[in-house]
């Protein structure tokens, strides 16, 4: 694939002045602490979470505005991604007055679970100021022509649907028809214990790379012919439709975030008002999608359109994301009093998750007592407790603080790479890394898996850079007459 000449410095993201960065962190920490100490004394859990949703959300918003200092491109950073993702996964749903609580059991742990999330947020904010000597060397990848980027996008899109297409004998009509059914009934669903087919199912991770590249390409849309623009948008809409039909809201939201980040980062001279419009439109889409996907995923789009299950219809006046705060509170109620901390097993599972079971048949399946077992559930569905809950299961409050600090440090390293971007391929790698950052807040267990698309893109860029270098050296070598 031919590489275009690099335009040095084209894609460098503006950094936040050190003083403004410290001010932003101070305001966030102060607001978080005040949010914690002013929590209402009530047995109604939702009131506690709604208080934190309002005041921690305001603190985070003010902190981000100070950090941006009038240039919203300064917010295209890994630490911003993880803190906003953590807030969305925990408190954001309680901003809606019609929020529905999934569990009726009162645990008396609402205050402690809220403090646990606050500790995570504060630790990440402080950790991003730790300057380790990593991330100072730029990617130094070549710049791809627009046609080359378009070709990479097509490859990512096709490979991401390769396994679903295989399961329906490459019949696109069957692909869409199966997608309209209830959640987890599609033939391409991954089994709980993966086999050789896991190699193909994991190719769907390339769709996150496609989403990031989609934004980068659209930032250069003036160089694309009309047919190319329409084709790219059609592919993106199809992917969003399939994800919407799948019912997993966080997947669709992360992809939307990657598209917006790639577009804003790639448009070097974008007006602030335009950024607000793009970001606002993305937030509105996410908020609308959040409620609707919950109502349709148990019955599928076909059942939803035809009238749906009566129980689902009765719940349409309610709003719910995941009730992760409720689950974290229940985790505090049973660990470690009833069950011991899983400890290092949580980290071991996270570090080895990316290794296919076909290559390691004896790979541990979980970390011992699962949350479903601890809560006395029948195992018909799985629970997630976000990064905060999983970090707590290692060794309690101390591990939450240490994991939060570590994530902040890693985010700072990745951010420094964003301040040294030279080419569109550099930018592609940088934005794709936000997938791992966002998924890490969802679950620490899948962060190594989420890193695979970024690593693959980086290796592709290094290979392309090596070929370009060899071609340049051959052109510089003088001809010898025999």
C-alpha atoms as one frame of an Amber mdcrd trajectory, in Angstrom:
protein
   0.000   0.000   0.000   1.581   3.252  -1.087   2.417   5.772   1.610   2.096
   9.473   1.025   4.693  12.007   2.085   4.414  12.839   5.761   3.511  16.361
   6.691   5.428  16.832   9.932   3.397  18.205  12.792   0.063  18.216  10.981
  -1.770  16.187  13.578  -0.142  17.292  16.835  -2.802  17.772  19.508  -2.410
  20.872  21.689  -1.259  20.199  25.236  -2.730  21.818  28.330  -0.409  24.264
  30.136   0.959  22.745  33.334  -0.691  25.354  35.547  -4.111  24.792  33.965
  -3.690  21.031  34.259  -3.019  21.283  37.998  -5.926  23.685  38.401  -8.237
  21.253  36.638  -7.138  18.400  38.890  -7.469  20.522  42.040 -11.024  21.503
  41.125 -11.962  17.899  40.347 -10.490  16.546  43.587 -12.073  19.335  45.628
 -15.458  18.802  43.993 -15.221  15.024  44.446 -14.392  15.318  48.147 -17.168
  17.838  48.742 -19.547  15.538  46.886 -18.593  12.691  49.195 -18.821  14.529
  52.504 -22.192  16.065  51.590 -23.948  12.812  50.679 -27.475  12.681  52.122
 -28.187  10.477  55.125 -30.945   8.320  53.729 -31.802   4.662  53.275 -32.936
   5.339  49.707 -29.942   4.345  47.575 -31.083   6.232  44.492 -30.990   9.546
  46.382 -27.327   9.002  47.236 -26.420   8.125  43.661 -28.407  11.031  42.237
 -26.584  13.444  44.583 -23.231  12.131  43.335 -24.418  12.191  39.727 -25.201
  15.897  39.956 -22.286  17.202  41.969 -19.523  14.914  40.724 -20.762  15.529
  37.191 -20.539  19.297  37.706 -17.054  18.943  39.189 -15.895  16.871  36.238
 -17.464  19.308  33.757 -15.825  22.364  35.323 -12.498  20.547  35.482 -12.658
  19.680  31.784 -13.486  23.265  30.813 -10.470  24.526  32.775  -8.305  21.864
  31.161  -9.503  22.802  27.671  -8.792  26.537  28.113 -10.970  27.442  25.128
  -9.606  24.723  22.808 -11.674  21.543  23.036  -9.085  19.601  21.028  -7.075
  19.558  24.262  -9.651  17.134  25.635  -8.831  14.395  23.122  -6.837  12.604
  25.790  -6.868   9.161  27.341  -7.415  10.444  30.897 -10.504  12.359  29.761
 -11.815   9.206  28.080 -11.426   7.046  31.183 -12.872   9.577  33.630 -15.890
  10.350  31.443 -16.424   6.620  30.821 -16.252   5.878  34.546 -18.780   8.603
  35.297 -21.113   7.380  32.551 -20.943   3.770  33.748 -21.648   4.626  37.379
 -23.564   7.821  38.146 -24.765   9.289  34.830 -27.968   7.238  34.586 -29.210
   8.673  37.887 -29.477  12.113  36.296 -32.690  10.849  34.742 -35.584  11.163
  37.227 -37.218   8.040  35.724 -34.261   5.757  36.428 -35.242   2.196  37.301
 -33.397   0.188  39.956 -32.908  -3.425  38.958 -32.585  -4.855  42.473 -35.009
  -4.283  45.338 -32.548  -5.492  47.990 -31.216  -2.651  50.173 -27.557  -3.137
  51.106 -26.839  -0.003  53.195 -23.642   0.325  51.128 -24.705   3.199  48.860
 -22.414   5.726  50.574 -19.415   3.384  50.627 -19.867   2.344  47.007 -20.105
   6.016  45.989 -16.924   6.802  47.895 -15.253   3.897  46.106 -16.029   5.417
  42.697 -14.924   8.845  43.925 -11.625   7.304  45.078 -11.146   5.773  41.628
 -11.805   9.087  39.901  -9.467  11.020  42.194  -6.700   8.423  41.871  -6.832
   8.581  38.057  -6.776  12.394  38.144  -3.715  12.416  40.408  -1.917   9.611
  38.563  -1.956  11.495  35.273   0.523  13.993  36.762   3.180  11.336  37.390
   5.793  11.846  34.678   7.507   8.569  33.809  10.144   8.509  31.035   7.875
   6.608  28.639   5.844   7.846  25.716   8.374  10.528  24.779   9.340   8.876
  21.491   6.817   9.477  18.667   5.303   6.660  16.625   7.190   7.801  13.492
   4.755   6.045  11.175   4.377   7.035   7.502   1.391   8.947   6.184  -1.100
   6.983   4.120  -2.785   8.371   1.063  -6.530   8.858   1.388  -7.065   5.907
  -0.932  -4.824   3.797   1.304  -6.770   4.784   4.416 -10.006   3.952   2.631
  -8.610   0.530   1.733  -7.608  -0.158   5.351 -11.109   0.849   6.473 -12.686
  -1.613   4.017 -10.417  -4.431   5.228 -11.277  -3.726   8.891 -14.981  -3.585
   8.086 -15.027  -6.843   6.108 -12.841  -8.865   8.504 -14.973  -7.683  11.414
 -17.997  -9.378   9.814 -16.128 -12.411   8.489 -17.292 -14.823  11.207 -20.959
 -13.691  11.117 -20.901 -14.051   7.341 -19.439 -17.556   7.604 -22.214 -18.628
   9.986 -24.891 -17.509   7.484 -23.068 -18.858   4.413 -22.205 -15.332   3.254
 -25.860 -14.448   2.775 -26.237 -10.729   3.641 -30.038 -11.041   3.871 -29.693
 -13.810   6.467 -27.137 -11.701   8.302 -29.612  -8.860   8.763 -32.516 -11.217
   9.500 -30.587 -12.967  12.280 -29.528  -9.604  13.705 -33.199  -8.630  14.144
 -33.764 -11.477  16.617 -33.430 -11.394  20.421 -30.054 -10.805  22.004 -27.564
 -13.718  22.093 -29.643 -15.871  19.707 -27.504 -15.169  16.639 -25.410 -18.086
  15.286 -22.226 -16.025  15.420 -22.381 -15.492  19.187 -19.197 -16.497  20.992
 -19.404 -19.430  23.389 -18.575 -18.886  27.060 -15.488 -21.085  26.756 -13.988
 -20.243  23.380 -12.442 -22.677  20.936 -10.742 -22.330  17.567 -13.628 -20.208
  16.309 -12.582 -17.566  18.856  -9.848 -16.493  16.445 -12.560 -15.441  14.016
 -14.969 -13.978  16.569 -12.256 -11.674  17.895 -11.914 -10.144  14.422 -14.955
  -8.064  15.358 -12.517  -5.933  17.374 -11.414  -4.453  14.046 -14.717  -2.582
  13.917 -13.400  -0.319  16.669 -10.419   0.413  14.447 -12.849   1.070  11.587
 -14.781   3.545  13.757 -11.608   5.441  14.651 -10.430   5.477  11.029 -13.884
   6.583   9.907 -13.496   9.771  11.927  -9.966  10.402  10.654 -11.009   9.928
   7.015 -14.045  12.184   7.359 -11.771  14.922   8.711 -10.183  14.877   5.230
 -13.539  14.487   3.466 -12.886  17.330   1.008 -10.376  15.098  -0.762 -12.854
  12.228  -1.060 -15.124  11.876  -4.091 -18.848  11.973  -3.382 -19.227   8.248
  -4.054 -16.476   7.483  -1.529 -18.142   9.633   1.140 -21.504   7.994   0.605
 -19.989   4.517   0.667 -18.091   5.167   3.895 -21.138   6.631   5.609 -23.255
   3.682   4.433 -20.787   1.223   5.970 -20.758   3.167   9.241 -24.547   3.262
   9.377 -24.732  -0.476   8.728 -22.284  -1.154  11.553 -24.272   1.083  13.911
 -27.487  -0.698  12.934 -25.945  -4.108  13.664 -24.666  -2.895  17.031 -28.033
  -1.345  17.834 -29.731  -4.641  17.022 -27.188  -6.446  19.194 -28.426  -4.559
  22.244 -25.055  -3.880  23.910 -25.161  -0.157  24.423 -21.586   0.438  25.512
 -20.230  -1.047  22.270 -22.189   1.401  20.136 -21.340   4.349  22.376 -17.616
   3.627  22.306 -17.678   3.454  18.504 -19.531   6.758  18.296 -16.955   8.266
  20.634 -14.093   6.965  18.481 -15.667   8.465  15.352 -16.119  11.873  16.989
 -12.602  11.831  18.477 -11.019  10.892  15.159 -12.973  13.573  13.316 -12.187
  16.378  15.776  -8.531  15.388  16.155  -8.014  15.068  12.407  -9.597  18.449
  11.601  -6.710  20.740  12.519  -8.557  24.038  12.006 -11.975  23.121  13.314
 -14.002  25.918  14.916 -14.900  25.584  18.593 -18.611  26.000  17.854 -18.436
  23.118  15.390 -16.778  20.916  18.032 -19.596  21.734  20.455 -22.154  20.812
  17.802 -20.463  17.511  16.936 -19.950  16.576  20.594 -23.487  17.626  21.508
 -24.986  15.605  18.671 -22.962  12.581  19.767 -24.149  12.910  23.383 -27.785
  13.253  22.320 -27.490  10.126  20.169 -25.888   8.206  23.041 -28.566   9.288
  25.509 -31.391   8.337  23.152 -29.793   5.021  22.265 -29.253   4.106  25.912
 -32.938   3.873  26.753 -34.201   2.297  23.535 -31.622  -0.488  23.312 -32.612
  -1.814  26.727 -36.241  -2.169  25.637 -35.527  -4.055  22.443 -32.561  -6.282
  23.202 -34.491  -9.039  25.012 -37.019  -9.388  22.193 -35.058  -8.138  19.210
 -35.962  -5.391  16.779 -38.548  -7.611  15.063 -40.401  -8.233  18.339 -40.038
  -4.599  19.374 -41.641  -3.364  16.148 -44.487  -5.878  16.313 -45.598  -4.730
  19.760 -43.224  -6.543  22.025 -43.485  -8.417  25.258 -45.998  -6.928  27.682
 -43.455  -6.794  30.483 -41.110  -4.764  28.316 -43.925  -2.455  27.286 -44.796
  -1.817  30.933 -41.196  -0.755  31.578 -41.154   1.869  28.826 -41.774   4.655
  31.339 -38.525   3.802  33.078 -34.903   4.555  32.225 -31.929   2.356  33.023
 -28.357   1.895  31.862 -26.753  -0.869  33.912 -27.287  -0.055  37.595 -23.585
  -0.650  38.144 -23.675   1.345  41.368 -26.253  -1.059  42.765 -24.033  -4.007
  41.835 -20.959  -2.379  43.385 -22.923  -1.827  46.601 -23.919  -5.501  46.673
 -20.277  -6.442  46.098 -19.256  -4.451  49.163 -21.959  -6.219  51.151 -20.583
  -9.735  50.524 -16.826  -9.193  49.994 -14.853  -9.808  52.171 -17.316 -10.519
  55.009 -19.058 -13.485  53.368 -16.506 -14.394  50.685 -12.752 -13.639  50.615
 -11.254 -11.290  48.043 -10.282 -13.143  44.838  -7.029 -11.168  45.042  -4.365
 -11.673  42.394  -6.683 -13.985  40.413  -8.464 -10.874  39.144  -5.217  -9.497
  37.712  -4.123 -12.877  36.337  -7.416 -13.290  34.490  -7.064  -9.787  33.026
  -3.469 -10.363  31.889  -4.238 -13.706  30.215  -7.634 -12.885  28.718  -6.172
 -12.193  25.285  -4.670 -15.698  24.957  -7.074 -17.976  23.025  -8.185 -21.056
  24.940  -7.383 -23.105  21.848  -3.706 -22.347  22.532  -4.020 -22.672  26.329
  -6.751 -25.230  27.146  -6.121 -25.003  30.907  -6.442 -21.228  31.054  -8.403
 -20.225  34.196 -12.046 -19.465  33.425 -12.643 -17.041  36.311 -11.229 -15.931
  39.651 -13.070 -18.336  41.953 -16.373 -17.277  43.497 -18.179 -15.315  40.812
 -20.423 -12.364  41.521 -23.416 -14.353  40.338 -22.674 -17.087  42.889 -22.005
 -14.573  45.655 -25.344 -12.869  44.999 -27.243 -16.164  44.821 -28.277 -15.808
  41.179 -29.126 -18.704  38.885 -26.356 -17.888  36.416 -28.732 -17.007  33.563
 -26.888 -13.726  33.110 -23.588 -12.179  34.103 -22.873  -9.072  36.156 -20.316
  -6.321  35.725 -19.041  -4.039  38.464 -16.846  -1.726  36.347 -13.164  -1.130
  37.009 -13.971   0.140  40.496 -15.629  -3.069  41.622 -12.994  -5.335  40.079
 -10.167  -3.304  41.609 -11.915  -3.576  44.990 -12.055  -7.373  44.643  -8.248
  -7.499  44.547  -7.639  -6.279  48.103 -10.198  -3.617  48.971  -9.840   0.141
  49.107  -6.041   0.152  48.773  -6.094  -1.750  45.486  -8.708   0.680  44.127
  -6.396   3.620  44.825  -3.343   1.861  43.376  -5.113   0.680  40.219  -6.534
   4.177  39.705  -3.082   5.751  40.057  -1.600   3.216  37.614  -4.265   3.941
  35.022  -3.644   7.671  35.404   0.082   7.127  34.803  -0.568   5.017  31.690
  -2.975   7.662  30.370  -0.283  10.325  30.814   2.128   8.236  28.759  -0.418
   7.822  25.956  -1.273  11.532  26.053   2.367  12.451  25.450   2.233  10.406
  22.253  -0.763  12.503  21.190   1.388  15.609  21.490   3.906  14.112  19.035
   1.652  12.984  16.195   3.106  13.561  12.751   0.930  11.670  10.254  -2.589
  10.362   9.773  -1.405   6.841  10.625   0.019   8.162  13.906  -3.360   9.693
  14.639  -5.156   6.452  13.729  -3.079   4.484  16.244  -3.560   7.118  18.933
  -7.356   7.319  18.593  -7.724   3.529  18.401  -6.096   3.320  21.831  -9.137
   5.046  23.315 -11.053   1.783  22.838  -8.868   0.064  25.433  -9.158   3.094
  27.715 -12.965   3.106  27.564 -13.332  -0.668  27.870 -10.989  -0.713  30.862
 -13.588   1.297  32.794 -16.210  -1.274  31.833 -14.073  -4.213  32.927 -10.417
  -4.660  33.727 -10.729  -8.223  32.442 -10.908  -7.250  28.771  -8.320  -4.475
  28.580  -5.605  -6.726  27.091  -8.079  -7.911  24.451  -9.034  -4.308  23.658
  -5.372  -3.457  23.076  -5.074  -5.936  20.198  -6.476  -3.682  17.402  -4.096
  -0.857  18.361  -1.123  -3.235  18.496  -2.084  -4.690  15.105  -2.353  -1.230
  13.538   0.983  -0.201  15.061   2.710  -3.302  13.686   1.172  -2.621  10.265
   2.485   0.949  10.404   5.967  -0.186  11.431   6.037  -2.696   8.581   4.942
  -0.004   6.134   7.579   2.385   7.520  10.258  -0.277   7.073   9.246  -0.881
   3.460   9.188   2.853   2.771  12.656   3.226   4.299  14.053   0.371   2.190
  12.556   1.887  -0.984  14.125   5.246  -0.137  17.515   3.650   0.469  17.387
   1.867  -2.900  16.634   5.153  -4.663  19.608   6.778  -2.941  22.000   3.945
  -3.889  24.055   5.015  -6.961  24.066   2.761 -10.034  27.288   0.866 -10.646
  28.504   0.263 -14.179  29.854  -3.212 -14.798
